[in-house]
């Protein structure tokens, strides 16, 4: 339903669409249409200006949040509803948007509707392109070491849920074996360099996090069965634990192993993604102001 409303509006008003967001320009005023339970048109302005015009909004059907005035678009007849909203925007925001400054360089004579701090506002196309390029370069940089440490720590931290349950209550949550490496991949994507080498590093780091957690489990169980301390079992019985891993652990826990493999595959995929990207920003939604 949401997509059908957005597509209908896009066809009627020649909007740019990306995901659940579309953009329009009404008399040089940037308008963003978003779907969040229901379609709404948003116009950026400050609180003082909204207070000045809110009594003039027909029916009072608007709200102010996070630097934007939101107008609800009717699902029943979205084209007719939005046409009335366009008229209201044109009448009430003309003064506010008269020769607005570009938020990037603070110059006037803006030629484009683009994004600044998640608000759709007038900008210079050249300023916006430079900002996008700079942002992309920053994202590409990343850091292999920091990303790997986050992947290892995240995977290990989530695995510790099973470590505690196995050692103290002899239970486990099989899904954690899949979720832990996937979490490692997400954390790597947050701060690591997202390329093929980075994906491999993230997967190895997550596997090491899983292996460390399982080594703790096996060392704990060995300590209990031999009536020795955990430290002694972990530091002096390495070969015994490794022999058990390859001699019986994988065979006895085949479901867990399968889930870990699935988790590592997810880790490899997620580690190369830009998980911080917003669905409602990007060059696809930029429009010239003179339309």
ABEGO torsion letter per residue (X at the ends): XAAAAAAAAAAAAGBBBBEABBBBBBGGBBBBBBBBGBBBBBBBBBAAAAAAAAAABBGGBBBBBGGBBBBBBBAABAAAAAAAAAAAAAAAAAAAABGBBBAAAGBBGBABBBBBGGBBBBBBAAAAAAAAAAAAAAAAAEBAAAAAAAAAAAAAAAAAAAAAAAAAAGBBBAAAAAAAAAAAAAAAAAABBBBAAAAAAAAAAAAAAAAAAAAAAAAAAAAAAAGBBAAAAAAAAAAAAAAAAAAAAAAAAAAAAAAAAAAAAAAAAAAABBAABBAABEAAABBBABX
